[in-house]
């Protein structure tokens, strides 16, 4: 519980309070959501957070949840909670388009593991969310006819970030308190940061990605985007477990939330590589430095660490993710080249220049980097960085027609993200303030493999640093 001053996002607890007190039923909430989804499609410009939804499906799940509340036999903390999933996941009965115009020609008949688990938990799936085409970019700009460009709820003429663009926009705009994304190069954490909400990238393999398009099998992790760290913890605790259909996560230790609610951070050592930390915009740096002081004031000690070979990590991560995508998408590139967005074509064409030798060398770098991290994590509990080096970029008229391709922005936006994807360690981003232009600024905490619990513990304390939450300019209050 946190005492709120002024605006605060509606989270899982707000929904549960309404349901348990009888103030609202899941069916009434579902009706509100359907009305808001219609409104968000008609607004100028349209929000384009949820790109496929079905009134009948939403009402069916809501009705079942309403009956469970009436009979006092709810399934989990997510019973009756509205959620959306990135279009990268198979969700019955929607089209599995993955941000393209050519995939998913028929409606899905089988759910991805996470969609199945959310249904089993009683959640109301309100639809599938927009994404950067094939997850191949960090702006979320997708000009094709099915998707269009999702808008940042804080400033609709700015990008949401990508590639889980619609997931972050839906949460920030209040359409649902929980969304699921995938993260191969910051694709959960970048949009969460740009849209001023919380994003968790689990350890590689922690949450099953069975039933999502396997774009890059060695870098992609699944994670929740939520309005608060507590909500991210709830979703994490429901989704994080081995899945027989997803071999990468079979040997994982049990997920816990141990010490998450400890009153302070005494005994924790937080690692900072200041040279790396400072490579961001001045506005971002000044607020992130203050956030480090805030964590220190709660009893944590800050230890200077050196993250070696970060330039090599950057290049090697790009080689791994693009080579794997190019390998998986080879038939699409040959057959559907003309139907792809221009920036996707450019990325895949670039990927075709990498050799087997490059890929092997990149994976040797991965082994080295993981060894460095193992050593670092013997001296510190986590590594602190800003989340993204800048705030969300502006949308220009031309982007709406031809898309956006800005490699220097892509590289910069992924700067603090790639280490987590490349080595598989978990990362959490938490909003800590705003730029003078009113755009969200976020902070990142990374921990050793399988230690999401320490991220959530620090994340709860980071949330107290921001003295007020600004209301997004596009915001739907579903519970009013």
N, C-alpha and C positions, 0 to 999 in steps of 0.2 A: 504494500500500500504506500502511496506517496501523496502528500497533501498537494493539491494542485493550485497554482496561482493563475488565474485567467484561463486561457485555452489549454485543454489537454486532449490528446487523441483518445478515442474510445477503444479500449482494449478488451481482451477476453473477459476480465473480471466485470466490466461494465455490462457486457451481454449476459453473463451468468447471473448478476444481481437482478437484472430485469426479468429473466426467465424464472428465477427461484422465487421472486417476490410476487410474480404474476402480473407485473406491470405491462409486460409485453410477452407474446409467444413467438417462437421461431417462425410460425406462419405469418404473423404480422410483420416481423422483421423482413422476411422474404418478399412480402408485397412491397415494402418500402424500397428494398434493393432493386426490384424490377422497375419500379417507377424511376429510381435514380439512374439505372443503367440506360433507360430510354432517354432520360434527360441528358446524360453525359454524351450520348451519340448525337443529340440535336444541338448541343451548345456550340458556340462559335469562339475559338475553334473547337472541334470535337476532342474530348479527352483521349479517346482511343486506348484506354487501359485494358479493358476486356474486349477481345475481338470476336469471341464466339460465346453465346449464352442461350439458354433455352428455358423459357418461362415455366414450362411444364415440369422439367427436371428439377428446377430450383424448388418449386412448390411441393413436389413429391417428397424430397428430402426434408423440407421444413415441416411438412405435415407429420411425418414419422417422428421427428424430433419433438414436436409439440405433444404428441401422444405419450412419448417417454417421460417428458416433464410432468405431464398430468398424472401418470402412473408411478412417478418417483422411481424410475428405473433407467436413469441416464447412463450412457456408455463410457464417457470420459469428460475431461474438462473442455473438450472441443465439441461436445454435443450441442448442436444448434448454432455453432460459430461459423459465420460465412468465410470461405476461403476460395482462393483461385490458384490455378497452377499454370506455369509457363507453357506455352504451346509446344515446347520441346517434349512434353510428356504425353503419353497416350491417355486420354480421358474419354470414356464412353459418355455420350454418343457423338463427340465432336470430331472434327477433321484434324488429323495429326499433321499440320502443315509446316511446323517448325519455321514459321516466318516466311515461307516461300509461296509462290502461286502454283507450283507444280506438284508438291507432295500432298499426301492425304486426300486423294480424290474421293475416297469412300469414307463414311463415318466409322469411327473406331468401334470395335466390338469387345475389346479387352482393355482393362485398366493397367497403367503402370503401377508398380508396387506402392509408390507413395500415394497415388490416388486411391488405391484399394484400402490402404491403412487409414486414410482420412475418412473414407466412407464408414469403415468399421468403427471409427471413433465417434461417428455421428455427426461429423461436420457437414455443412451445407456447401457443396461445390457450386459457386455462382457462375463458373465458366472458365474458359482458358484465356490467358493474358498475352498481350502483344509481346513481340521480341524482335531483336535485330535479326535479319535474315540469316538462318543457319548458325546463329550465335557468333557471327564473324565480325563483330565490331563493338565499340564501347560507347557509342552515342545513343543507340536505340533508334536511329534514323532508318525507317523502312518505308520507302515511298510506294510500295506496290499496292495493287487495288484491294487486296484483302485486309491490309494492315494499317497503312497510313502512319503518320508520325505521332506517337504518344506524347502528351504534353506534361511538362513538369508542373505539378499542382501548386508549387510556390510561385513560379513565374511561367505562365503558359507559352511565352515566346522563347523558352529555353528547353534544352533536351533533358530527358529523364536520366540519361546514362544507359548503358547496355551491358550484356545483351538481355538481361531479365527486366526489360524496360517497363512493360505493362504491369508486372508484379509489384514493382516499387511504386508506380504511379497509383495503382488501385489502393494500396495501403495508405499512402500519404493523402489520397483524396477521400478516405473514409469509406470506400465501397466495401472493404472487408478488413478486419484487423490482422489477417494472416494471409501470406502468399508464399508459394514455393517457387524457387528458381534454381538454376544450375550455374556453376562458377568454374570456368576453365582458365580465365585470365582476369578475374575480378567481376565476373558477370552477375553475381549477387551483390557484392560489396560496393561496386561503383554506383549502380542505380540507387541502392539504399542510401548511400552517402549524398548523392545529388538531390534526392527527394526528401532528405531529412528524417529517415526512419532507420530502424535497426536491421542489420543484415548479418547472418551467421553462415560462414562456409565451414562445414564440418571437416574433420580429418578425411583424407582420401579413403573412400570405402565405408565410411561410418553410416551414411544413409544410402540405401539402395538407389542406384539410378537405372535399375531394370525397367524397361518400358519407355526410356527416353532415347532419342536418337543418339547412338554412340559416336558423337562427332570426334571427340578426342579422348581415348580411353584411359590415358595415363595422367591427365591433368584435371579432369572435371570432377567436382564434388557437388553434392546437392545440399541446399540449406534453406531455412525459412527467412522471410522478410516480414518484420512485425513492427507494431507501434512501440514496443518496449522490450527490454532485455528479459523481463519475467515471462512475457509471452513467447519469446524465442526459446526460452528454457522449456516451457510447457510443450511446444511443438517438437523441439529436439528430443525430449524424453519419450515422446510417442513414436517418433519416426526412426530413432537411432537404434538399430539392432541388425544382426546378421539376416541376410535374405538368401535362401538356398539358390535363388535364380541369379544372384549377383556375387560371383566368386571373390571379388576383391575385398569384400568386407567380412568374409566368413570367420576369420581368426581374431576378430576384434575383442578387446576386453569390454566388460559390461559398462554401459554408459551410466554415469552417476551425476548427481548435482551436489556432491559433497562440499560442505563449507560455503555453499553459494551465498547463504544469507548471514555469513559471519559479520559482526558489527563493524569491523575495521579491516585493514589490509596488513596488519602486523605480521612480520615474518616473511612477507613476499618480497622477492627481488625482481625488479623490473629492468630489463636490459634496453639500453638506448645506444644506437650508433649515431652520434650527433651529426656527423658529416652527411650520412644518408638521410637522416630525419629532416635536415634543413633544406633539402632540395625541393622546395615547394614555394608557392606564392607567399609574399610577406604576410598577407591577412590570415592565411591558413596557418602559417608558422606561429604567429604571435598567440593565437588562441590555443593551438596544440601545446605550446610550451607551458601555458598556464594550466592546461589539463594535467600535464605531468606533475606540476607543483601540487595540484589538488590531490593527486594520488599519493604523493609523498606526505601530505598533511594528514592522511589517514593511516600512516604508520608503515607504508611500503618504503623500501629503500631503492634508489635508482642507481644502477650499476652501468658504467660505460662499457659497451661491448664493441667489437669490430665484426661487421658482417663481411666476410671476405668475398672477393670476386663477383661483386654484384653486377658488373657490366657483362661478365660471362654468363651469369644467371639469366640476365635479360635476353641475351641473344639465344641462349640454349633453349629457354622456355618457348620463344617464338618458333624456333626450328621444330621443337617437339609438337606443339599444338597444331601448327599449320601443316606439318608433314602428315600427322595422323588424320587431320580433317581432309587433306587432299587425297590421302589413300582411301578413306571411306567414301568420299564424294566423287571419286574418279568417274564412275558411270554418269553421275548427274552433270559433271563438268562437260563431258562429251555430248550428252544428249540434251541437256536443258540450259546450256550456256546462255542462249538468247533470252531466256526467261529470268535469269538471275539479275539482281541489282548490280549496278556498275561496280560498287565498292567490293561486293562479294567476288565478282570476277577478278578484280585486281588482286585481292588477297590470295585467291586460289592459284592465279597465274604466278604470283610471287612464290608460292609454296612449291610450284612445279620446278623451280630452279634449285631447290635443296636436293642434295645427293644422299645416298645411303650412308656415305662417310660422314656427312654433316650430322645425320640423325644419330649415328653411333657415338660420335664425339660429344654431341649434346647430352646423351644419356650417361656418358662417363662423367660429364660435369655434374649431372644430377647426383650421382653416387658421391662425388667429392662434397657437394653442397650439403647433402644429408649428413655426411660425417662431420662437417664443420658445425652444423646445427646441434648434433648430438653433444658435441663438446660444450657449445654455448649453453645448452639447457642443463648441463651439470652445475652451472654457476648461477643461472637466473631461472625464474619461473615463466617469464614471458618476454616478448619483444614488443616495444611500443613504436608506432610510427603514425604520422598523419594518415588518413584514409586515402584521399586523393589529393594530388598536388595543387589542384585548382578547383574552382566551383563549376557548376554546370555551364556549358557553352551555349551561346545564342543559336536560335534556329533562323536561317536565312531563307528568303523566298525560293531560291534555286534548290535548296535541300528538299523542299516539298515535291519537286518534280523529278530531280535526278538523283537524290540522295546526297550523302556527305562523305567525303573521303579526305581525312586530314591526318596523315601518318604521324606528324609530330604530336598532335593531340592524343592519338591512340597510345603512343609510346609513353607520353607523360601521365596519362590517366591510369596506366597499368603499373607505374613505377613501384608503388608500395604493395602491389597485389601479387606480382609474379612469383615471389619467393614461396608463398603459401601454395600456389598451384603446382609449382615445379617440384617441391619437396613433399607435398601432401600434408603439411601441418595446418591446423585449423586457424581461422581468423574471424574476429568479430569487429564490426564497425558500429559506432554509436555516435549519434549527432551531438555536437557540443556547443553549437552556436551558429551565427549567421555572418555573412559578409556585409559590407555597408550597402550593397545592392539588395540585401534581403535574401540571398541564396544560402542554403544550408552548408555547414562545414562539419566534417566528421573526423573521428579519431579511430585508429585501429590498434587492436591488441592481438598478437599471435602467440600460441603456446606450443608445447611439444605435442607429438602425435597422441591422439586419444584424450588429451587433457582439456576438453571443452569446458569442464567444470570451473577451472580457474579463470577462463575468459569471461564466463557469466558472472562470476564473483566480482571481478574488476569492473565489468560492464555496468553492474548495478550501481557501483560507486561513481562511475563516470557520468551516469545519468543525473546525479545530484549536482554535478558541476554547472550545468546549464541553468541559469536562474529563471529563464522563462521559455516557454515554447510558443513560437509564432504560429498563428493559424494560416494554413495554406490558402492561397486566393481561390483555389477550387477545392471546396470541402463539402462533403455530404454527411449530415448527421443522421445516420440510419436509425438511431434510437430515440429521435425526438418525435 
